[in-house]
Amino acid sequence: MEKEPVDFWVMEAIGIDIAQCLDEFRGKVGDGPTRSEYWLEHTQRVLDEILCPPYDCLRFVVSLMKVEAFYWWTALIAVVPKARVNWVFFKTEFRKKYVKKRYLNKRKKEFLKLKQGNQSVAKYECKFVQLSKYACEIVSSEEEMGIRLEDGLNDEIKLLVGVMKI
């Protein structure tokens, strides 16, 4: 069954304020890329869940931006043709400004070096899944993810997995 888009007028009429479901973003220097990335992902998840159309996504997100982040956004759109300003443009520019390529590369390297070590298999798998989004070109299929996950397991566990495959 397909979900129906949320009617924002109905939400407002029953007292649900979408902005209360989402956190403000100030863009402070001390926030760091991890917090910025989390904020964008969480916001995207909420907006996806309520089937918010892209033009409303941009409007809602801009309303959540405060202080430095809002100043950055208004300065940016002042020099960009209005036709280019949309939800995809926002996410791209936000990542460039607050998440940065260096951070993404660091997380990708962390994924590539990830091994089980002294972690439980469950903890290793959780970390593997969290970091895999930074290397989607490397683990672009479920099969590739499984192979890489297995490669990072401790030797004793790999043997057990090998026996189970037989």
C-alpha positions in Angstrom: 0.0 0.0 0.0 1.4 3.4 -1.0 1.6 6.1 1.6 -0.4 9.3 1.1 1.5 12.6 1.3 0.9 14.5 4.5 -1.5 17.4 4.2 0.3 20.3 6.0 -3.0 22.1 6.5 -4.4 19.1 8.4 -1.2 18.9 10.4 -1.5 22.5 11.3 -5.2 22.1 12.1 -4.6 19.3 14.6 -1.7 21.2 16.2 1.3 19.5 14.7 4.1 21.8 13.9 6.6 20.1 11.6 9.3 22.5 12.7 9.0 21.1 16.3 9.9 17.6 14.9 13.1 19.0 13.5 16.1 20.7 15.1 17.4 24.1 14.3 20.8 24.4 12.7 23.1 27.3 13.6 26.2 26.4 11.6 28.6 27.2 14.5 32.3 26.5 14.0 32.3 24.0 16.9 29.4 22.0 15.5 31.7 19.9 13.3 31.0 17.8 10.3 29.5 14.9 12.2 26.8 17.0 13.8 26.1 18.8 10.5 25.8 15.5 8.6 23.5 14.0 11.3 21.3 17.1 11.2 20.9 16.9 7.4 20.2 13.1 7.5 17.7 13.4 10.3 15.9 16.3 8.7 15.8 14.4 5.3 14.4 11.3 7.1 11.6 13.2 8.7 10.7 15.0 5.5 10.8 11.7 3.5 8.6 10.1 6.1 5.9 12.7 5.7 6.3 12.7 1.9 7.2 16.3 1.9 7.6 17.7 -1.7 11.1 19.1 -2.5 9.9 22.7 -2.8 8.5 22.4 0.8 11.6 20.6 2.0 13.8 23.6 1.1 11.3 26.0 2.7 11.2 24.0 6.0 14.9 23.5 6.1 15.7 27.2 5.5 13.2 28.1 8.3 15.3 25.9 10.7 18.6 27.6 9.9 19.6 30.2 12.4 22.4 32.8 12.9 25.6 31.8 10.9 23.8 29.1 8.8 21.0 31.5 7.8 23.5 34.2 6.9 25.5 31.8 4.8 22.4 30.6 3.0 21.1 34.1 2.2 24.5 35.2 1.0 24.8 32.1 -1.2 21.4 32.5 -2.9 21.9 36.2 -3.4 24.6 35.3 -6.1 23.0 32.1 -7.5 20.3 32.2 -10.3 16.9 31.6 -8.7 16.3 28.7 -11.1 19.2 26.7 -9.5 18.0 27.1 -6.0 16.2 23.9 -5.0 16.3 21.1 -2.5 19.1 19.2 -4.3 21.1 22.4 -4.7 20.7 23.1 -0.9 21.9 19.6 0.1 24.9 19.8 -2.2 25.9 23.2 -1.0 25.2 22.4 2.7 27.5 19.3 2.5 30.2 21.4 0.8 30.0 24.0 3.5 29.4 22.0 6.7 30.4 18.4 6.0 33.4 18.9 3.7 35.1 16.5 1.4 38.0 15.9 3.8 35.6 14.5 6.4 33.9 12.2 3.9 37.3 10.9 2.7 38.4 10.3 6.3 35.2 8.2 6.9 35.7 6.3 3.7 39.3 5.4 4.7 37.9 4.4 8.1 35.5 2.1 6.3 38.3 0.6 4.1 40.5 -0.1 7.1 37.7 -1.5 9.2 38.3 -4.9 10.8 36.4 -6.7 13.6 39.4 -6.7 16.0 38.2 -7.2 19.6 34.6 -6.1 18.8 31.7 -8.4 18.8 30.4 -9.4 15.4 27.2 -7.4 16.1 29.2 -4.3 16.9 31.5 -4.7 13.9 28.6 -5.2 11.6 26.9 -2.1 13.0 30.0 0.0 12.4 30.4 -1.5 9.0 26.9 -0.6 8.0 27.3 3.0 9.4 30.5 3.6 7.4 29.5 1.8 4.2 27.6 4.9 3.0 30.9 6.6 2.5 32.1 4.0 0.1 29.0 3.2 -1.9 31.0 3.0 -5.1 33.1 0.2 -3.6 30.1 -1.7 -2.0 27.5 -1.0 -4.5 25.7 -4.3 -4.2 24.5 -6.6 -1.4 26.9 -9.2 -2.5 29.9 -6.8 -2.4 28.9 -5.7 1.0 28.7 -9.3 2.2 32.2 -10.1 0.8 33.8 -7.0 2.4 32.0 -7.6 5.7 33.3 -11.2 5.8 36.8 -10.1 4.8 37.0 -7.9 7.9 35.9 -10.6 10.3 38.5 -12.3 12.6 40.0 -15.5 11.2 38.2 -17.8 13.7 34.8 -16.3 12.7 35.6 -16.5 9.0 36.2 -20.2 9.4 32.8 -20.6 11.0 31.2 -18.7 8.2 33.0 -20.8 5.7 31.8 -24.0 7.3 28.2 -22.7 7.4 28.3 -22.0 3.7 29.2 -25.6 2.9 
